[in-house]
């Protein structure tokens, strides 16, 4: 019998924007609030990202949920009312922070490493106090998002491990000073890449303060097979004696184009991230059954690792609706990336393009 996972979570960060753009969710044909549906299928924790200031200087929203503090507080309130715990995902950027970009917030530009470390401490403490006022103190806090290549570039870009540890350590200390019972997470991507994890954590542990949880992102079309992920999680547990959480995971259910749902000409939309050449290498087909079988295999593997607390499915409710894409024109100017915008993830949600709950939810409930 599989061990019961402490955490069966979902990242719900785009939900408010999704709803404002017209998203509707159904379970067996009955319309309902997304969180109610997820709770019925065993989801007991919500991951919520926070961008520092996801607006241009003239006030244009950046999109992808435009996850400012106001939205974070509202989502946290809804999650708590649904009986869910909270993982707060601090990006320490005004928009997406990941291995390809870790942009310093506009208000922190030009600061030296010591000044940036102070900003991280003060900002983290401020956010936690606001959540406390809101009655939604998180159970877990991510100090940075997918910081595989560091954070607050260029001063905190890998291999500048002294500054990486300085910045991450400031966030950890802020969480511990606020409430020692909140668990702190350091989160990297590429969950199947064991040598990269060893190098990263060996370097950090020499320099930075202690933390509670190693977080992984695992997307099967990018990050190796499930055996690679399982090996890496087991090795991290053995080497570093930490609890472990797969902070991001998803799997597709279709390769059908969904851009017609987004209400713009096709050339103005991104289309799915799961390119055909990536999908051909997957262990499971991108069908509703393939998604279910993947989740069954994934959950069986991690439940066999005592130190692994569980997982967060990444954006199960990000279905294709007009206006809720990964980046606006204003966001692209901030990050320096090329467009177009649009939804990259709709074929990996746990709801089909019309908002109907998919069979993989039953696997999450019953595993």
Secondary structure as GFF3:
##gff-version 3
##sequence-region A 1 367
A	DSSP	beta_strand	7	11	.	.	.	ID=ss1
A	DSSP	alpha_helix	15	20	.	.	.	ID=ss2
A	DSSP	beta_strand	25	27	.	.	.	ID=ss3
A	DSSP	beta_strand	30	32	.	.	.	ID=ss4
A	DSSP	alpha_helix	34	40	.	.	.	ID=ss5
A	DSSP	beta_strand	45	50	.	.	.	ID=ss6
A	DSSP	alpha_helix	69	81	.	.	.	ID=ss7
A	DSSP	beta_strand	85	90	.	.	.	ID=ss8
A	DSSP	three_ten_helix	106	108	.	.	.	ID=ss9
A	DSSP	alpha_helix	113	133	.	.	.	ID=ss10
A	DSSP	beta_strand	140	143	.	.	.	ID=ss11
A	DSSP	three_ten_helix	147	149	.	.	.	ID=ss12
A	DSSP	alpha_helix	161	178	.	.	.	ID=ss13
A	DSSP	beta_strand	183	188	.	.	.	ID=ss14
A	DSSP	alpha_helix	194	205	.	.	.	ID=ss15
A	DSSP	beta_strand	213	219	.	.	.	ID=ss16
A	DSSP	alpha_helix	226	240	.	.	.	ID=ss17
A	DSSP	beta_strand	243	250	.	.	.	ID=ss18
A	DSSP	three_ten_helix	259	262	.	.	.	ID=ss19
A	DSSP	three_ten_helix	266	268	.	.	.	ID=ss20
A	DSSP	alpha_helix	276	279	.	.	.	ID=ss21
A	DSSP	alpha_helix	288	303	.	.	.	ID=ss22
A	DSSP	beta_strand	308	313	.	.	.	ID=ss23
A	DSSP	alpha_helix	329	335	.	.	.	ID=ss24
A	DSSP	three_ten_helix	346	348	.	.	.	ID=ss25
A	DSSP	alpha_helix	360	366	.	.	.	ID=ss26
###
